[in-house]
Amino acid sequence: MTSIVFDIIVSELLCGVTSKLRLRFLKILLGKEMNDKASLSYQSDIEKEQGEKENWLLQEQLFKVKEHTARQVYLMAKQANAATKREEEQGGLVIVKAVYGVMDNTSRQWIQYRDTKTNKMMNHTMKATTQLQFWVINSSLHLPAVSKKHMLGFFDLLAFVSDDEWEMQPTNQKEGNTRIHSFQEWWKEMLVGTKQKRRDLVVVLSIQYKWNNKLYQVMYHDNEAVDLPSQHAEEIVE
């Protein structure tokens, strides 16, 4: 309704036929919208502060979960190292590098978060080399078609992705160009606001392995069964 009145008054201004009463009415409307905007800004500040607190608590919990998982991996290391040595001697299956993490399915990049302790950007990933080598038997690895978060030495990475990290940038803003080109665009911005979209995030297991003295790489979605050596793997020419 406000936008309709605005358009009418602007049209009259351009034609030079508007009245003082209409101009006063427009000022009242603008004042109300500005007050509403200030109220929304205050609410946004409160939500931002609450979000920062929730992110801090989430990272504190993540730190504890990582410690617990590290103890599990430590207990797996002896058997994993023995399996690595045995497989290397016979040219069998050696897990060179494995990473389990949360990826943006559109950009195919690991998503990141800012560590509150170090203030550095970190990937939502964890090393999984020891965990996979632990399960290698007779130069092969077979893991069931379930989320790896349920397995020894893993944890639920997706549970520690904050709401902010799920959100995309506002759809009505272009990167590097946030200037509003006209008063009417500013007015519509006030009335409509910005829309948020959820990112398409997936959990994947990325693996580099050696088999028969050749290096391969392959990626699995979290709920897929893992079978190595894999006919779908891509050979890496060193």
Disulfide bonds with the S-S distance in Angstrom:
none
